[in-house]
Amino acid sequence: MKNKFQRWYEKDEYLAAFMNLMQDLPIDIQCEIAVDMIIRASSMIDRDYDKIIKEVADYNPRDFKRWYDKNPNIHLAIESLRDLDQEQRDIIVQEFCDKILNSHYIKLDDIEGQ
């Protein structure tokens, strides 16, 4: 029997919804949010910024196949979420949901205005 969840974040319905909303954003907005998420998540787990920069520099998108693997910043932001405990992850999702939803509203306004 095939496992219902294909990705680690799909086990949490709120995180899965967050990821779907993030995926539907234009790449430039995804990247902007990703950088902010990396900074915020890193401050929660006291992660070394030099290590983060090295991870981005060593990143090779051909090694991965997920939607967020195309950009090293987005990949690192999502992987940073995985490093957090549930409470910390919930804080990040809550903090960035408004920004993601506002970006969707702006996108919808642009479509309706055409």
ABEGO torsion letter per residue (X at the ends): XBBABABAAAABAAAAAAAAAAAABBAAAAAAAAAAAAAAAAAAAGBBAAAAAAAAAABBAAABABAAAABAAAAAAAAAAAABBAAAAAAAAAAAAAAAAAAAAAAAAAAAAX
